[in-house]
């Protein structure tokens, strides 16, 4: 009887279309020989879902019917950001903290916005990212990355397409920023990370240089 009820519930309406996010393939030069660990972005409960979000001018959030992401959104963005690093950068290696790899730095992020804004009908993506020295846990640098892309109409296919395009812009900006930043390395414990142009947040992680 339970199985019959589940079958009935599942067949009561059409299944939502599943959409994926892409990883840009542009090549970006910069720092090489560094191991980066990309943590899963932190996010509020409304963003920790497979649903596609819509937010109106009053700040009211609703879910767009007829479509969903292929995975929980923060986990999906983590995967695509790793893919973007692999496609675009000169870094030695990029992986998840759970992989067991020993990292030089870790990217700790928070997904602040990932929705279609109405009535402007724009895809809005905002991610706060910090580079953390994986040896001592100190913040090397931090920035907030934002991107907006017009959505043709507020339906699942057009919303997913616009959000994917906006995320691609943000992810390339993140990779470009990390790849061109002076990053600490485990094999250089006394190395000093200097301030790079355009950094919006910076905390000193340098040790005392040898006399």
C-alpha positions as CSV (number, residue, x, y, z in Angstrom):
1,X,0.0,0.0,0.0
2,X,2.9,2.4,0.8
3,X,4.6,1.6,-2.5
4,X,1.3,2.2,-4.4
5,X,0.9,5.6,-2.6
6,X,4.4,6.6,-3.6
7,X,3.9,5.6,-7.2
8,X,0.6,7.6,-7.3
9,X,2.3,10.6,-5.8
10,X,5.2,10.5,-8.2
11,X,2.9,10.2,-11.2
12,X,0.6,13.0,-10.1
13,X,2.5,15.6,-12.2
14,X,5.3,16.0,-14.7
15,X,8.8,15.7,-13.3
16,X,10.7,19.0,-13.3
17,X,13.4,19.5,-15.9
18,X,16.9,19.1,-14.5
19,X,19.5,21.7,-15.4
20,X,23.3,21.6,-14.9
21,X,25.9,24.4,-14.6
22,X,28.9,24.6,-16.9
23,X,32.6,25.2,-16.3
24,X,34.3,27.8,-18.5
25,X,37.4,26.7,-20.5
26,X,39.3,29.9,-20.9
27,X,43.0,29.6,-20.2
28,X,44.4,32.0,-17.5
29,X,48.1,32.3,-16.7
30,X,49.5,33.1,-13.3
31,X,50.7,31.3,-10.2
32,X,51.9,27.8,-10.7
33,X,53.0,25.0,-8.5
34,X,50.4,25.6,-5.8
35,X,47.9,23.1,-4.4
36,X,44.4,24.7,-3.8
37,X,41.6,23.1,-1.9
38,X,38.1,24.4,-2.8
39,X,35.6,24.0,0.1
40,X,31.9,23.7,-0.5
41,X,30.3,27.2,-0.3
42,X,28.4,28.0,2.8
43,X,24.8,29.1,2.1
44,X,21.5,29.9,3.7
45,X,18.8,27.2,3.7
46,X,17.0,28.8,0.7
47,X,20.1,28.4,-1.4
48,X,21.1,25.0,-0.1
49,X,18.6,23.3,-2.4
50,X,18.1,22.1,-6.0
51,X,15.3,24.7,-6.6
52,X,15.7,27.7,-8.9
53,X,15.1,30.8,-6.9
54,X,13.2,34.0,-7.8
55,X,13.4,37.2,-5.6
56,X,11.2,40.2,-6.1
57,X,11.9,43.8,-5.3
58,X,10.5,43.4,-1.8
59,X,13.0,40.6,-1.0
60,X,10.3,37.8,-1.2
61,X,11.8,34.5,-2.3
62,X,9.9,31.9,-4.3
63,X,10.9,28.8,-6.2
64,X,10.5,28.6,-10.0
65,X,8.4,25.7,-11.0
66,X,9.3,23.3,-13.8
67,X,13.0,23.1,-13.2
68,X,15.7,22.1,-10.8
69,X,19.5,21.9,-10.5
70,X,21.2,18.6,-11.0
71,X,22.6,18.6,-7.5
72,X,22.4,20.6,-4.2
73,X,23.4,24.1,-5.4
74,X,26.5,24.7,-3.1
75,X,27.9,21.3,-3.9
76,X,27.3,21.8,-7.7
77,X,29.0,25.2,-7.6
78,X,32.0,23.7,-5.7
79,X,32.3,21.0,-8.5
80,X,32.1,23.5,-11.3
81,X,34.6,25.9,-9.6
82,X,37.1,23.0,-9.3
83,X,36.4,22.2,-13.0
84,X,37.0,25.9,-13.9
85,X,40.3,25.9,-12.1
86,X,41.4,22.7,-13.9
87,X,40.3,24.2,-17.3
88,X,41.7,27.7,-16.8
89,X,44.7,27.8,-14.5
90,X,48.3,26.9,-14.2
91,X,48.0,25.7,-10.6
92,X,49.7,22.4,-9.6
93,X,46.4,20.9,-8.4
94,X,42.9,21.7,-7.3
95,X,40.7,19.4,-5.2
96,X,38.2,19.1,-2.4
97,X,39.4,19.2,1.2
98,X,37.8,15.8,1.7
99,X,40.1,14.3,-1.0
100,X,42.9,13.9,1.4
101,X,45.2,16.1,-0.7
102,X,47.7,18.4,1.2
103,X,46.9,22.0,0.2
104,X,48.9,25.2,0.3
105,X,45.8,27.3,0.5
106,X,42.1,26.7,0.8
107,X,39.3,28.7,-0.8
108,X,36.5,29.3,1.8
109,X,33.4,30.9,0.3
110,X,29.8,31.9,0.9
111,X,27.1,31.9,-1.7
112,X,25.2,35.1,-1.0
113,X,23.0,35.3,-4.0
114,X,22.0,33.0,-6.8
115,X,18.5,33.9,-8.1
116,X,16.5,35.6,-10.8
117,X,15.7,39.2,-9.6
118,X,12.3,40.6,-10.7
119,X,11.0,42.8,-12.1
120,X,14.4,43.5,-13.8
121,X,14.5,39.8,-14.9
122,X,18.2,39.5,-14.2
123,X,20.2,36.5,-13.0
124,X,22.1,37.6,-9.9
125,X,25.2,35.8,-8.6
126,X,27.2,36.9,-5.6
127,X,29.9,34.9,-3.9
128,X,32.3,35.9,-1.1
129,X,35.6,34.2,-1.3
130,X,38.6,34.1,1.1
131,X,42.0,32.6,0.5
132,X,43.1,30.8,3.7
133,X,46.7,29.7,4.4
134,X,46.1,26.0,4.9
135,X,49.1,25.7,7.2
136,X,48.1,28.2,9.9
137,X,44.4,29.0,9.1
138,X,45.0,32.7,8.6
139,X,43.2,34.7,5.9
140,X,45.5,35.8,3.1
141,X,43.0,37.8,1.1
142,X,39.3,38.1,0.4
143,X,37.0,39.5,-2.3
144,X,33.3,39.5,-3.2
145,X,32.5,38.5,-6.7
146,X,29.3,39.7,-8.4
147,X,27.8,39.0,-11.8
148,X,24.5,39.9,-13.5
149,X,23.0,38.5,-16.7
150,X,19.6,39.4,-18.3
151,X,17.0,36.5,-18.5
152,X,14.8,36.5,-21.6
153,X,11.8,35.4,-19.6
154,X,11.2,34.1,-16.0
155,X,10.8,30.4,-16.8
156,X,13.0,27.5,-15.9
157,X,15.0,27.1,-19.1
158,X,15.8,30.9,-19.5
159,X,16.5,31.3,-15.8
160,X,18.9,28.4,-15.7
161,X,20.7,29.7,-18.8
162,X,21.1,33.2,-17.4
163,X,22.3,31.9,-14.0
164,X,24.8,29.6,-15.7
165,X,26.2,32.5,-17.7
166,X,26.4,34.8,-14.6
167,X,28.1,32.1,-12.6
168,X,30.7,31.5,-15.4
169,X,31.7,35.2,-15.3
170,X,32.0,35.0,-11.5
171,X,34.0,31.8,-11.5
172,X,36.5,33.0,-14.2
173,X,37.0,36.2,-12.1
174,X,37.7,34.0,-9.0
175,X,40.2,31.8,-10.9
176,X,41.9,34.9,-12.4
177,X,42.1,36.5,-8.9
178,X,43.6,33.4,-7.2
179,X,45.9,32.6,-10.1
180,X,47.4,36.1,-10.1
181,X,47.7,36.4,-6.3
182,X,50.9,35.8,-4.3
183,X,50.1,32.6,-2.5
184,X,51.9,31.0,0.5
185,X,53.3,27.5,0.0
186,X,54.0,24.7,2.5
187,X,57.5,24.3,1.3
188,X,58.2,28.0,1.9
189,X,57.1,28.4,5.5
190,X,58.8,31.8,5.9
191,X,57.4,33.2,2.7
192,X,55.5,36.5,2.9
193,X,52.4,37.1,0.8
194,X,52.3,40.7,-0.4
195,X,49.2,42.6,-1.2
196,X,48.0,42.3,-4.8
197,X,46.2,45.1,-6.6
198,X,42.4,45.1,-6.3
199,X,42.2,43.1,-3.1
200,X,39.2,44.2,-1.0
201,X,40.1,42.3,2.1
202,X,43.5,41.3,3.5
203,X,44.9,40.0,6.7
204,X,48.6,39.5,7.4
205,X,49.8,35.9,7.3
206,X,53.5,36.5,7.0
207,X,56.0,35.1,9.4
208,X,59.0,37.0,10.6
209,X,61.6,36.8,7.9
210,X,65.0,35.3,8.8
211,X,67.7,37.8,9.8
